[in-house]
């Protein structure tokens, strides 16, 4: 296949630029990710998925997901607290 394959939806970077092709994606990984972070699993996975999509007709969705993980590699995952349940407030019939 080709490095000119385009993503279904372009990847929008935090600075507003867009990655439209696999060539753009791999160039961004090589240029913008510091060399000290090239060994991170998110960056390695993104590079692998983009290369697979370009050279072996791999799935573009995997390349897109890999790139999103590489872009957000330093973002802390935040989990919101869920609504409290009423289970602890119920009383059994024997407790009445």
Gaussian input, Z-matrix of N, CA and C with variables (Angstrom, degrees):
# hf/3-21g

backbone

0 1
 N
 C     1     B1
 C     2     B2     1     A1
 N     3     B3     2     A2     1     D1
 C     4     B4     3     A3     2     D2
 C     5     B5     4     A4     3     D3
 N     6     B6     5     A5     4     D4
 C     7     B7     6     A6     5     D5
 C     8     B8     7     A7     6     D6
 N     9     B9     8     A8     7     D7
 C    10    B10     9     A9     8     D8
 C    11    B11    10    A10     9     D9
 N    12    B12    11    A11    10    D10
 C    13    B13    12    A12    11    D11
 C    14    B14    13    A13    12    D12
 N    15    B15    14    A14    13    D13
 C    16    B16    15    A15    14    D14
 C    17    B17    16    A16    15    D15
 N    18    B18    17    A17    16    D16
 C    19    B19    18    A18    17    D17
 C    20    B20    19    A19    18    D18
 N    21    B21    20    A20    19    D19
 C    22    B22    21    A21    20    D20
 C    23    B23    22    A22    21    D21
 N    24    B24    23    A23    22    D22
 C    25    B25    24    A24    23    D23
 C    26    B26    25    A25    24    D24
 N    27    B27    26    A26    25    D25
 C    28    B28    27    A27    26    D26
 C    29    B29    28    A28    27    D27
 N    30    B30    29    A29    28    D28
 C    31    B31    30    A30    29    D29
 C    32    B32    31    A31    30    D30
 N    33    B33    32    A32    31    D31
 C    34    B34    33    A33    32    D32
 C    35    B35    34    A34    33    D33
 N    36    B36    35    A35    34    D34
 C    37    B37    36    A36    35    D35
 C    38    B38    37    A37    36    D36
 N    39    B39    38    A38    37    D37
 C    40    B40    39    A39    38    D38
 C    41    B41    40    A40    39    D39
 N    42    B42    41    A41    40    D40
 C    43    B43    42    A42    41    D41
 C    44    B44    43    A43    42    D42
 N    45    B45    44    A44    43    D43
 C    46    B46    45    A45    44    D44
 C    47    B47    46    A46    45    D45
 N    48    B48    47    A47    46    D46
 C    49    B49    48    A48    47    D47
 C    50    B50    49    A49    48    D48
 N    51    B51    50    A50    49    D49
 C    52    B52    51    A51    50    D50
 C    53    B53    52    A52    51    D51
 N    54    B54    53    A53    52    D52
 C    55    B55    54    A54    53    D53
 C    56    B56    55    A55    54    D54
 N    57    B57    56    A56    55    D55
 C    58    B58    57    A57    56    D56
 C    59    B59    58    A58    57    D57
 N    60    B60    59    A59    58    D58
 C    61    B61    60    A60    59    D59
 C    62    B62    61    A61    60    D60
 N    63    B63    62    A62    61    D61
 C    64    B64    63    A63    62    D62
 C    65    B65    64    A64    63    D63
 N    66    B66    65    A65    64    D64
 C    67    B67    66    A66    65    D65
 C    68    B68    67    A67    66    D66
 N    69    B69    68    A68    67    D67
 C    70    B70    69    A69    68    D68
 C    71    B71    70    A70    69    D69
 N    72    B72    71    A71    70    D70
 C    73    B73    72    A72    71    D71
 C    74    B74    73    A73    72    D72
 N    75    B75    74    A74    73    D73
 C    76    B76    75    A75    74    D74
 C    77    B77    76    A76    75    D75
 N    78    B78    77    A77    76    D76
 C    79    B79    78    A78    77    D77
 C    80    B80    79    A79    78    D78
 N    81    B81    80    A80    79    D79
 C    82    B82    81    A81    80    D80
 C    83    B83    82    A82    81    D81
 N    84    B84    83    A83    82    D82
 C    85    B85    84    A84    83    D83
 C    86    B86    85    A85    84    D84
 N    87    B87    86    A86    85    D85
 C    88    B88    87    A87    86    D86
 C    89    B89    88    A88    87    D87
 N    90    B90    89    A89    88    D88
 C    91    B91    90    A90    89    D89
 C    92    B92    91    A91    90    D90
 N    93    B93    92    A92    91    D91
 C    94    B94    93    A93    92    D92
 C    95    B95    94    A94    93    D93
 N    96    B96    95    A95    94    D94
 C    97    B97    96    A96    95    D95
 C    98    B98    97    A97    96    D96
 N    99    B99    98    A98    97    D97
 C   100   B100    99    A99    98    D98
 C   101   B101   100   A100    99    D99
 N   102   B102   101   A101   100   D100
 C   103   B103   102   A102   101   D101
 C   104   B104   103   A103   102   D102
 N   105   B105   104   A104   103   D103
 C   106   B106   105   A105   104   D104
 C   107   B107   106   A106   105   D105
 N   108   B108   107   A107   106   D106
 C   109   B109   108   A108   107   D107
 C   110   B110   109   A109   108   D108
 N   111   B111   110   A110   109   D109
 C   112   B112   111   A111   110   D110
 C   113   B113   112   A112   111   D111
 N   114   B114   113   A113   112   D112
 C   115   B115   114   A114   113   D113
 C   116   B116   115   A115   114   D114
 N   117   B117   116   A116   115   D115
 C   118   B118   117   A117   116   D116
 C   119   B119   118   A118   117   D117
 N   120   B120   119   A119   118   D118
 C   121   B121   120   A120   119   D119
 C   122   B122   121   A121   120   D120
 N   123   B123   122   A122   121   D121
 C   124   B124   123   A123   122   D122
 C   125   B125   124   A124   123   D123
 N   126   B126   125   A125   124   D124
 C   127   B127   126   A126   125   D125
 C   128   B128   127   A127   126   D126
 N   129   B129   128   A128   127   D127
 C   130   B130   129   A129   128   D128
 C   131   B131   130   A130   129   D129
 N   132   B132   131   A131   130   D130
 C   133   B133   132   A132   131   D131
 C   134   B134   133   A133   132   D132
 N   135   B135   134   A134   133   D133
 C   136   B136   135   A135   134   D134
 C   137   B137   136   A136   135   D135
 N   138   B138   137   A137   136   D136
 C   139   B139   138   A138   137   D137
 C   140   B140   139   A139   138   D138
 N   141   B141   140   A140   139   D139
 C   142   B142   141   A141   140   D140
 C   143   B143   142   A142   141   D141
 N   144   B144   143   A143   142   D142
 C   145   B145   144   A144   143   D143
 C   146   B146   145   A145   144   D144
 N   147   B147   146   A146   145   D145
 C   148   B148   147   A147   146   D146
 C   149   B149   148   A148   147   D147
 N   150   B150   149   A149   148   D148
 C   151   B151   150   A150   149   D149
 C   152   B152   151   A151   150   D150
 N   153   B153   152   A152   151   D151
 C   154   B154   153   A153   152   D152
 C   155   B155   154   A154   153   D153
 N   156   B156   155   A155   154   D154
 C   157   B157   156   A156   155   D155
 C   158   B158   157   A157   156   D156
 N   159   B159   158   A158   157   D157
 C   160   B160   159   A159   158   D158
 C   161   B161   160   A160   159   D159
 N   162   B162   161   A161   160   D160
 C   163   B163   162   A162   161   D161
 C   164   B164   163   A163   162   D162
 N   165   B165   164   A164   163   D163
 C   166   B166   165   A165   164   D164
 C   167   B167   166   A166   165   D165
 N   168   B168   167   A167   166   D166
 C   169   B169   168   A168   167   D167
 C   170   B170   169   A169   168   D168
 N   171   B171   170   A170   169   D169
 C   172   B172   171   A171   170   D170
 C   173   B173   172   A172   171   D171
 N   174   B174   173   A173   172   D172
 C   175   B175   174   A174   173   D173
 C   176   B176   175   A175   174   D174
 N   177   B177   176   A176   175   D175
 C   178   B178   177   A177   176   D176
 C   179   B179   178   A178   177   D177
 N   180   B180   179   A179   178   D178
 C   181   B181   180   A180   179   D179
 C   182   B182   181   A181   180   D180
 N   183   B183   182   A182   181   D181
 C   184   B184   183   A183   182   D182
 C   185   B185   184   A184   183   D183
 N   186   B186   185   A185   184   D184
 C   187   B187   186   A186   185   D185
 C   188   B188   187   A187   186   D186
 N   189   B189   188   A188   187   D187
 C   190   B190   189   A189   188   D188
 C   191   B191   190   A190   189   D189
 N   192   B192   191   A191   190   D190
 C   193   B193   192   A192   191   D191
 C   194   B194   193   A193   192   D192
 N   195   B195   194   A194   193   D193
 C   196   B196   195   A195   194   D194
 C   197   B197   196   A196   195   D195
 N   198   B198   197   A197   196   D196
 C   199   B199   198   A198   197   D197
 C   200   B200   199   A199   198   D198
 N   201   B201   200   A200   199   D199
 C   202   B202   201   A201   200   D200
 C   203   B203   202   A202   201   D201
 N   204   B204   203   A203   202   D202
 C   205   B205   204   A204   203   D203
 C   206   B206   205   A205   204   D204
 N   207   B207   206   A206   205   D205
 C   208   B208   207   A207   206   D206
 C   209   B209   208   A208   207   D207
 N   210   B210   209   A209   208   D208
 C   211   B211   210   A210   209   D209
 C   212   B212   211   A211   210   D210
 N   213   B213   212   A212   211   D211
 C   214   B214   213   A213   212   D212
 C   215   B215   214   A214   213   D213
 N   216   B216   215   A215   214   D214
 C   217   B217   216   A216   215   D215
 C   218   B218   217   A217   216   D216
 N   219   B219   218   A218   217   D217
 C   220   B220   219   A219   218   D218
 C   221   B221   220   A220   219   D219
 N   222   B222   221   A221   220   D220
 C   223   B223   222   A222   221   D221
 C   224   B224   223   A223   222   D222
 N   225   B225   224   A224   223   D223
 C   226   B226   225   A225   224   D224
 C   227   B227   226   A226   225   D225
 N   228   B228   227   A227   226   D226
 C   229   B229   228   A228   227   D227
 C   230   B230   229   A229   228   D228
 N   231   B231   230   A230   229   D229
 C   232   B232   231   A231   230   D230
 C   233   B233   232   A232   231   D231
 N   234   B234   233   A233   232   D232
 C   235   B235   234   A234   233   D233
 C   236   B236   235   A235   234   D234
 N   237   B237   236   A236   235   D235
 C   238   B238   237   A237   236   D236
 C   239   B239   238   A238   237   D237
 N   240   B240   239   A239   238   D238
 C   241   B241   240   A240   239   D239
 C   242   B242   241   A241   240   D240
 N   243   B243   242   A242   241   D241
 C   244   B244   243   A243   242   D242
 C   245   B245   244   A244   243   D243
 N   246   B246   245   A245   244   D244
 C   247   B247   246   A246   245   D245
 C   248   B248   247   A247   246   D246
 N   249   B249   248   A248   247   D247
 C   250   B250   249   A249   248   D248
 C   251   B251   250   A250   249   D249
 N   252   B252   251   A251   250   D250
 C   253   B253   252   A252   251   D251
 C   254   B254   253   A253   252   D252
 N   255   B255   254   A254   253   D253
 C   256   B256   255   A255   254   D254
 C   257   B257   256   A256   255   D255
 N   258   B258   257   A257   256   D256
 C   259   B259   258   A258   257   D257
 C   260   B260   259   A259   258   D258
 N   261   B261   260   A260   259   D259
 C   262   B262   261   A261   260   D260
 C   263   B263   262   A262   261   D261
 N   264   B264   263   A263   262   D262
 C   265   B265   264   A264   263   D263
 C   266   B266   265   A265   264   D264
 N   267   B267   266   A266   265   D265
 C   268   B268   267   A267   266   D266
 C   269   B269   268   A268   267   D267
 N   270   B270   269   A269   268   D268
 C   271   B271   270   A270   269   D269
 C   272   B272   271   A271   270   D270
 N   273   B273   272   A272   271   D271
 C   274   B274   273   A273   272   D272
 C   275   B275   274   A274   273   D273
 N   276   B276   275   A275   274   D274
 C   277   B277   276   A276   275   D275
 C   278   B278   277   A277   276   D276
 N   279   B279   278   A278   277   D277
 C   280   B280   279   A279   278   D278
 C   281   B281   280   A280   279   D279
 N   282   B282   281   A281   280   D280
 C   283   B283   282   A282   281   D281
 C   284   B284   283   A283   282   D282
 N   285   B285   284   A284   283   D283
 C   286   B286   285   A285   284   D284
 C   287   B287   286   A286   285   D285

   B1=1.4549
   B2=1.5290
   B3=1.3083
   B4=1.4554
   B5=1.5275
   B6=1.3100
   B7=1.4570
   B8=1.5248
   B9=1.3281
   B10=1.4701
   B11=1.5285
   B12=1.3388
   B13=1.4683
   B14=1.5217
   B15=1.3218
   B16=1.4595
   B17=1.5235
   B18=1.3371
   B19=1.4546
   B20=1.5227
   B21=1.3312
   B22=1.4617
   B23=1.5267
   B24=1.3210
   B25=1.4621
   B26=1.5192
   B27=1.3221
   B28=1.4658
   B29=1.5307
   B30=1.3074
   B31=1.4659
   B32=1.5207
   B33=1.3145
   B34=1.4590
   B35=1.5253
   B36=1.3118
   B37=1.4594
   B38=1.5277
   B39=1.3349
   B40=1.4696
   B41=1.5313
   B42=1.3262
   B43=1.4700
   B44=1.5296
   B45=1.3316
   B46=1.4504
   B47=1.5181
   B48=1.3237
   B49=1.4607
   B50=1.5272
   B51=1.3281
   B52=1.4599
   B53=1.5216
   B54=1.3181
   B55=1.4552
   B56=1.5187
   B57=1.3305
   B58=1.4636
   B59=1.5278
   B60=1.3338
   B61=1.4634
   B62=1.5228
   B63=1.3238
   B64=1.4606
   B65=1.5257
   B66=1.3187
   B67=1.4693
   B68=1.5252
   B69=1.3375
   B70=1.4672
   B71=1.5281
   B72=1.3378
   B73=1.4620
   B74=1.5251
   B75=1.3321
   B76=1.4639
   B77=1.5243
   B78=1.3290
   B79=1.4670
   B80=1.5227
   B81=1.3262
   B82=1.4625
   B83=1.5261
   B84=1.3332
   B85=1.4657
   B86=1.5236
   B87=1.3125
   B88=1.4623
   B89=1.5205
   B90=1.3226
   B91=1.4642
   B92=1.5215
   B93=1.3243
   B94=1.4581
   B95=1.5260
   B96=1.3162
   B97=1.4670
   B98=1.5172
   B99=1.3365
   B100=1.4699
   B101=1.5309
   B102=1.3237
   B103=1.4632
   B104=1.5224
   B105=1.3150
   B106=1.4634
   B107=1.5249
   B108=1.3385
   B109=1.4654
   B110=1.5266
   B111=1.3187
   B112=1.4556
   B113=1.5243
   B114=1.3106
   B115=1.4573
   B116=1.5145
   B117=1.3203
   B118=1.4617
   B119=1.5294
   B120=1.3260
   B121=1.4700
   B122=1.5248
   B123=1.3336
   B124=1.4588
   B125=1.5266
   B126=1.3226
   B127=1.4649
   B128=1.5263
   B129=1.3209
   B130=1.4580
   B131=1.5252
   B132=1.3317
   B133=1.4650
   B134=1.5218
   B135=1.3206
   B136=1.4623
   B137=1.5261
   B138=1.3077
   B139=1.4657
   B140=1.5282
   B141=1.3206
   B142=1.4673
   B143=1.5290
   B144=1.3243
   B145=1.4695
   B146=1.5209
   B147=1.3160
   B148=1.4658
   B149=1.5263
   B150=1.3239
   B151=1.4616
   B152=1.5279
   B153=1.3331
   B154=1.4633
   B155=1.5189
   B156=1.3225
   B157=1.4613
   B158=1.5240
   B159=1.3244
   B160=1.4670
   B161=1.5287
   B162=1.3184
   B163=1.4559
   B164=1.5237
   B165=1.3338
   B166=1.4654
   B167=1.5210
   B168=1.3263
   B169=1.4597
   B170=1.5345
   B171=1.3259
   B172=1.4612
   B173=1.5142
   B174=1.3156
   B175=1.4599
   B176=1.5216
   B177=1.3011
   B178=1.4604
   B179=1.5283
   B180=1.3262
   B181=1.4635
   B182=1.5302
   B183=1.3342
   B184=1.4636
   B185=1.5209
   B186=1.3224
   B187=1.4636
   B188=1.5279
   B189=1.3239
   B190=1.4689
   B191=1.5300
   B192=1.3222
   B193=1.4685
   B194=1.5242
   B195=1.3247
   B196=1.4583
   B197=1.5167
   B198=1.3129
   B199=1.4688
   B200=1.5271
   B201=1.3168
   B202=1.4635
   B203=1.5283
   B204=1.3272
   B205=1.4578
   B206=1.5221
   B207=1.3155
   B208=1.4702
   B209=1.5241
   B210=1.3091
   B211=1.4615
   B212=1.5224
   B213=1.3227
   B214=1.4696
   B215=1.5253
   B216=1.3324
   B217=1.4668
   B218=1.5216
   B219=1.3059
   B220=1.4660
   B221=1.5256
   B222=1.2986
   B223=1.4596
   B224=1.5261
   B225=1.3096
   B226=1.4558
   B227=1.5241
   B228=1.3298
   B229=1.4543
   B230=1.5146
   B231=1.2994
   B232=1.4582
   B233=1.5167
   B234=1.3091
   B235=1.4484
   B236=1.5143
   B237=1.2969
   B238=1.4582
   B239=1.5123
   B240=1.3183
   B241=1.4593
   B242=1.5242
   B243=1.2949
   B244=1.4559
   B245=1.5155
   B246=1.2897
   B247=1.4523
   B248=1.5254
   B249=1.3086
   B250=1.4585
   B251=1.5241
   B252=1.2988
   B253=1.4577
   B254=1.5200
   B255=1.2844
   B256=1.4577
   B257=1.5204
   B258=1.3328
   B259=1.4489
   B260=1.5226
   B261=1.3052
   B262=1.4575
   B263=1.5247
   B264=1.3107
   B265=1.4483
   B266=1.5222
   B267=1.3175
   B268=1.4663
   B269=1.5091
   B270=1.3160
   B271=1.4576
   B272=1.5116
   B273=1.2938
   B274=1.4491
   B275=1.5229
   B276=1.2969
   B277=1.4551
   B278=1.5273
   B279=1.3290
   B280=1.4628
   B281=1.5230
   B282=1.3277
   B283=1.4617
   B284=1.5302
   B285=1.3020
   B286=1.4662
   B287=1.4683
   A1=109.03
   A2=114.90
   A3=117.59
   A4=111.28
   A5=114.92
   A6=121.32
   A7=111.40
   A8=117.01
   A9=120.00
   A10=112.55
   A11=117.53
   A12=119.58
   A13=109.40
   A14=115.37
   A15=120.26
   A16=111.39
   A17=115.12
   A18=120.92
   A19=109.15
   A20=116.66
   A21=120.03
   A22=110.09
   A23=115.82
   A24=122.38
   A25=107.29
   A26=119.04
   A27=119.10
   A28=111.31
   A29=114.97
   A30=120.64
   A31=107.71
   A32=115.99
   A33=120.43
   A34=108.00
   A35=115.91
   A36=122.15
   A37=110.16
   A38=117.65
   A39=120.20
   A40=113.93
   A41=117.50
   A42=119.70
   A43=112.59
   A44=118.18
   A45=122.07
   A46=114.95
   A47=118.27
   A48=121.04
   A49=109.65
   A50=115.78
   A51=121.09
   A52=110.62
   A53=115.52
   A54=122.03
   A55=106.34
   A56=116.57
   A57=120.42
   A58=113.03
   A59=117.35
   A60=120.59
   A61=110.59
   A62=114.79
   A63=120.14
   A64=110.58
   A65=116.68
   A66=120.90
   A67=110.11
   A68=117.10
   A69=120.89
   A70=110.94
   A71=115.57
   A72=120.48
   A73=111.67
   A74=117.09
   A75=119.25
   A76=110.56
   A77=117.25
   A78=120.56
   A79=110.62
   A80=117.17
   A81=120.37
   A82=110.14
   A83=116.81
   A84=119.64
   A85=111.12
   A86=117.13
   A87=120.93
   A88=112.13
   A89=117.00
   A90=120.36
   A91=113.62
   A92=117.34
   A93=120.87
   A94=114.72
   A95=117.74
   A96=119.83
   A97=107.91
   A98=117.29
   A99=119.41
   A100=111.55
   A101=115.65
   A102=119.93
   A103=112.50
   A104=117.20
   A105=120.27
   A106=111.96
   A107=117.33
   A108=121.11
   A109=112.75
   A110=118.52
   A111=120.91
   A112=112.02
   A113=118.45
   A114=121.92
   A115=114.27
   A116=117.39
   A117=120.09
   A118=109.79
   A119=115.60
   A120=118.90
   A121=112.55
   A122=117.90
   A123=119.65
   A124=111.11
   A125=116.34
   A126=121.01
   A127=109.83
   A128=117.23
   A129=121.20
   A130=111.08
   A131=116.45
   A132=120.57
   A133=111.08
   A134=116.94
   A135=120.35
   A136=110.66
   A137=116.80
   A138=120.27
   A139=110.88
   A140=116.37
   A141=120.47
   A142=111.06
   A143=117.04
   A144=120.75
   A145=112.05
   A146=117.11
   A147=120.43
   A148=109.98
   A149=117.18
   A150=121.15
   A151=110.86
   A152=117.06
   A153=120.88
   A154=111.34
   A155=116.56
   A156=120.30
   A157=111.26
   A158=116.73
   A159=120.24
   A160=112.46
   A161=117.49
   A162=120.29
   A163=114.32
   A164=117.56
   A165=120.03
   A166=113.19
   A167=116.82
   A168=122.17
   A169=111.36
   A170=116.01
   A171=121.08
   A172=111.34
   A173=115.41
   A174=120.82
   A175=111.57
   A176=115.28
   A177=121.18
   A178=111.29
   A179=117.03
   A180=120.11
   A181=110.45
   A182=117.38
   A183=119.91
   A184=110.64
   A185=116.54
   A186=120.39
   A187=110.04
   A188=116.82
   A189=121.47
   A190=110.15
   A191=116.93
   A192=120.77
   A193=110.24
   A194=117.10
   A195=120.95
   A196=111.96
   A197=116.49
   A198=120.11
   A199=110.85
   A200=117.83
   A201=120.32
   A202=110.86
   A203=117.31
   A204=120.39
   A205=110.99
   A206=117.92
   A207=120.98
   A208=110.87
   A209=116.92
   A210=120.51
   A211=110.52
   A212=116.84
   A213=122.21
   A214=112.36
   A215=117.63
   A216=121.71
   A217=113.76
   A218=119.15
   A219=121.89
   A220=112.69
   A221=117.61
   A222=121.06
   A223=110.12
   A224=115.94
   A225=121.43
   A226=108.01
   A227=115.34
   A228=119.55
   A229=108.71
   A230=115.71
   A231=121.02
   A232=109.06
   A233=114.92
   A234=120.14
   A235=108.18
   A236=115.92
   A237=119.81
   A238=109.15
   A239=115.37
   A240=118.23
   A241=108.44
   A242=114.65
   A243=119.36
   A244=110.08
   A245=114.36
   A246=120.94
   A247=108.60
   A248=116.47
   A249=119.17
   A250=109.34
   A251=115.00
   A252=119.76
   A253=110.80
   A254=115.44
   A255=121.37
   A256=112.23
   A257=117.63
   A258=120.54
   A259=112.68
   A260=117.37
   A261=119.09
   A262=112.98
   A263=117.80
   A264=121.77
   A265=112.69
   A266=118.27
   A267=120.67
   A268=110.28
   A269=115.12
   A270=120.50
   A271=108.13
   A272=114.15
   A273=119.37
   A274=109.81
   A275=116.33
   A276=120.66
   A277=111.46
   A278=117.21
   A279=120.29
   A280=112.10
   A281=117.64
   A282=121.37
   A283=112.56
   A284=118.61
   A285=121.09
   A286=112.85
   D1=-151.35
   D2=-170.37
   D3=-141.76
   D4=151.63
   D5=175.32
   D6=-74.64
   D7=-7.18
   D8=-179.34
   D9=-89.96
   D10=4.65
   D11=176.59
   D12=-61.17
   D13=139.48
   D14=-177.19
   D15=-101.81
   D16=146.94
   D17=172.86
   D18=-69.22
   D19=150.23
   D20=176.60
   D21=-61.23
   D22=-46.89
   D23=174.65
   D24=-118.10
   D25=125.45
   D26=179.29
   D27=-61.46
   D28=148.48
   D29=178.69
   D30=-86.88
   D31=122.76
   D32=-179.22
   D33=-96.34
   D34=120.88
   D35=-179.54
   D36=-80.03
   D37=161.31
   D38=179.28
   D39=-57.25
   D40=-28.03
   D41=-179.98
   D42=-86.02
   D43=2.00
   D44=176.49
   D45=98.78
   D46=-14.06
   D47=178.35
   D48=-70.64
   D49=159.49
   D50=-178.35
   D51=-120.37
   D52=139.11
   D53=172.77
   D54=-102.20
   D55=114.02
   D56=-174.99
   D57=-102.19
   D58=-31.22
   D59=-175.95
   D60=-121.74
   D61=168.81
   D62=176.91
   D63=-65.18
   D64=-33.77
   D65=177.80
   D66=-63.20
   D67=-42.14
   D68=176.94
   D69=-61.87
   D70=-40.89
   D71=-176.64
   D72=-66.26
   D73=-47.68
   D74=-177.83
   D75=-69.34
   D76=-33.09
   D77=176.49
   D78=-66.47
   D79=-38.54
   D80=178.23
   D81=-65.54
   D82=-42.13
   D83=178.21
   D84=-60.65
   D85=-43.27
   D86=-177.39
   D87=-71.00
   D88=-36.00
   D89=-173.45
   D90=-90.46
   D91=-44.68
   D92=-170.12
   D93=-91.20
   D94=-26.30
   D95=179.15
   D96=-82.69
   D97=125.55
   D98=-179.95
   D99=-60.56
   D100=147.89
   D101=-178.99
   D102=-59.08
   D103=-29.05
   D104=179.07
   D105=-68.39
   D106=-18.82
   D107=-179.52
   D108=-103.96
   D109=3.49
   D110=-179.64
   D111=-64.96
   D112=-22.78
   D113=179.82
   D114=-85.97
   D115=-5.17
   D116=-179.89
   D117=-64.79
   D118=144.14
   D119=-175.67
   D120=-62.85
   D121=-31.90
   D122=179.55
   D123=-67.46
   D124=-40.37
   D125=-179.24
   D126=-71.44
   D127=-41.61
   D128=178.51
   D129=-62.56
   D130=-43.20
   D131=179.75
   D132=-65.39
   D133=-40.68
   D134=178.98
   D135=-63.57
   D136=-45.22
   D137=179.88
   D138=-62.55
   D139=-40.70
   D140=179.30
   D141=-64.21
   D142=-47.18
   D143=-178.09
   D144=-65.74
   D145=-39.64
   D146=178.68
   D147=-66.48
   D148=-41.60
   D149=178.97
   D150=-65.51
   D151=-42.31
   D152=177.53
   D153=-61.01
   D154=-42.50
   D155=-179.74
   D156=-65.05
   D157=-35.71
   D158=-177.50
   D159=-79.66
   D160=-43.95
   D161=-171.04
   D162=-95.50
   D163=-29.37
   D164=-174.78
   D165=-120.57
   D166=20.13
   D167=179.68
   D168=57.33
   D169=41.43
   D170=177.70
   D171=-72.42
   D172=174.46
   D173=-177.94
   D174=-73.32
   D175=131.69
   D176=179.37
   D177=-69.07
   D178=-30.70
   D179=-179.63
   D180=-64.06
   D181=-38.50
   D182=177.36
   D183=-64.23
   D184=-40.19
   D185=178.22
   D186=-63.91
   D187=-40.95
   D188=179.91
   D189=-64.62
   D190=-46.03
   D191=179.90
   D192=-63.93
   D193=-43.64
   D194=178.62
   D195=-59.53
   D196=-42.47
   D197=178.77
   D198=-65.28
   D199=-40.48
   D200=178.53
   D201=-62.48
   D202=-38.90
   D203=177.58
   D204=-67.77
   D205=-38.34
   D206=178.71
   D207=-67.78
   D208=-38.58
   D209=179.60
   D210=-65.82
   D211=-39.38
   D212=-176.97
   D213=-100.09
   D214=27.29
   D215=-174.27
   D216=-64.08
   D217=-26.69
   D218=-177.43
   D219=-99.77
   D220=-4.44
   D221=-178.96
   D222=-73.96
   D223=132.95
   D224=179.60
   D225=-78.58
   D226=132.54
   D227=178.50
   D228=-76.42
   D229=126.28
   D230=-179.62
   D231=-113.54
   D232=130.19
   D233=177.03
   D234=-110.25
   D235=129.92
   D236=178.94
   D237=-83.26
   D238=149.41
   D239=178.53
   D240=-75.41
   D241=139.20
   D242=-179.74
   D243=-82.33
   D244=165.23
   D245=176.89
   D246=-62.83
   D247=136.52
   D248=-179.84
   D249=-66.76
   D250=145.43
   D251=-178.43
   D252=-90.34
   D253=161.69
   D254=-179.97
   D255=-91.94
   D256=1.40
   D257=-173.86
   D258=-60.62
   D259=-37.14
   D260=-178.91
   D261=-73.17
   D262=-14.15
   D263=-176.18
   D264=-94.52
   D265=-11.86
   D266=-178.82
   D267=-73.38
   D268=146.38
   D269=175.97
   D270=-115.81
   D271=140.17
   D272=177.25
   D273=-76.42
   D274=159.30
   D275=179.71
   D276=-63.23
   D277=-30.11
   D278=179.81
   D279=-73.98
   D280=-18.50
   D281=-179.46
   D282=-86.53
   D283=-6.43
   D284=-176.40
   D285=-81.78

